[in-house]
């Protein structure tokens, strides 16, 4: 929504760096949400039956979430230097 206010239109021109990075950031945030939901509703309940395996999976998925969050923050900092087009 904010992008449409800044640009005056939806960022459909994927030839522009701003639009491509916005798409990547949106995908990274969506993936973070999916990983968080997986952790909460799939991995955590299995801790009762197979704790060592569940902890390994939870650790791996949490590290992936952290990496995606770092990517989103990196892209937001690059957005600050770009002019929306």
PLY file of the C-alpha trace (Angstrom):
ply
format ascii 1.0
element vertex 85
property float x
property float y
property float z
element edge 84
property int vertex1
property int vertex2
end_header
0.00 0.00 0.00
2.77 2.40 0.94
4.50 1.69 -2.36
1.45 2.67 -4.36
1.32 5.95 -2.42
5.02 6.65 -3.00
5.06 5.62 -6.65
1.53 6.69 -7.53
0.90 3.22 -9.03
1.55 -0.43 -8.30
5.19 -1.37 -8.99
4.64 -3.61 -12.02
7.73 -2.53 -13.96
10.09 -5.31 -12.94
12.74 -3.78 -15.15
13.32 -1.19 -12.44
15.69 -2.07 -9.57
13.27 -0.64 -6.99
10.42 -2.86 -8.16
12.60 -5.98 -8.28
13.95 -5.40 -4.78
10.47 -4.71 -3.48
9.31 -8.03 -4.91
12.29 -9.84 -3.34
11.66 -8.16 0.03
7.98 -9.09 -0.08
8.86 -12.69 -0.91
11.42 -12.81 1.93
8.88 -11.51 4.45
6.23 -13.97 3.20
8.75 -16.82 3.54
9.55 -15.67 7.09
5.87 -15.83 7.98
5.54 -19.31 6.48
8.60 -20.54 8.40
7.25 -19.06 11.64
3.91 -20.79 11.11
5.68 -24.06 10.32
7.74 -23.74 13.49
4.73 -23.02 15.65
2.22 -25.49 14.29
4.36 -28.35 12.91
7.70 -28.42 14.70
6.83 -27.37 18.26
4.07 -30.00 18.69
6.51 -32.77 17.66
8.79 -31.89 20.57
6.67 -34.15 22.76
7.39 -37.24 20.68
10.80 -36.65 19.05
12.52 -33.80 20.87
16.08 -34.12 19.47
14.88 -34.16 15.86
12.38 -31.36 16.49
15.07 -29.16 18.05
17.36 -29.69 15.06
14.58 -28.76 12.65
13.52 -25.80 14.77
17.11 -24.55 14.90
17.52 -24.85 11.14
14.25 -23.12 10.34
14.96 -20.37 12.87
18.34 -19.71 11.26
16.60 -19.50 7.90
14.15 -16.97 9.37
17.04 -14.88 10.68
18.73 -14.94 7.27
15.51 -13.86 5.54
15.06 -11.09 8.10
18.60 -9.88 7.46
17.87 -9.89 3.71
14.71 -7.84 4.25
16.61 -5.33 6.40
19.38 -5.09 3.82
16.86 -4.38 1.07
15.10 -1.75 3.16
18.42 0.01 3.73
19.09 -0.05 -0.01
15.59 1.37 -0.62
16.66 4.43 1.36
19.31 5.16 -1.28
17.15 4.55 -4.34
14.67 6.85 -5.93
11.33 5.09 -6.45
10.47 4.86 -10.13
0 1
1 2
2 3
3 4
4 5
5 6
6 7
7 8
8 9
9 10
10 11
11 12
12 13
13 14
14 15
15 16
16 17
17 18
18 19
19 20
20 21
21 22
22 23
23 24
24 25
25 26
26 27
27 28
28 29
29 30
30 31
31 32
32 33
33 34
34 35
35 36
36 37
37 38
38 39
39 40
40 41
41 42
42 43
43 44
44 45
45 46
46 47
47 48
48 49
49 50
50 51
51 52
52 53
53 54
54 55
55 56
56 57
57 58
58 59
59 60
60 61
61 62
62 63
63 64
64 65
65 66
66 67
67 68
68 69
69 70
70 71
71 72
72 73
73 74
74 75
75 76
76 77
77 78
78 79
79 80
80 81
81 82
82 83
83 84
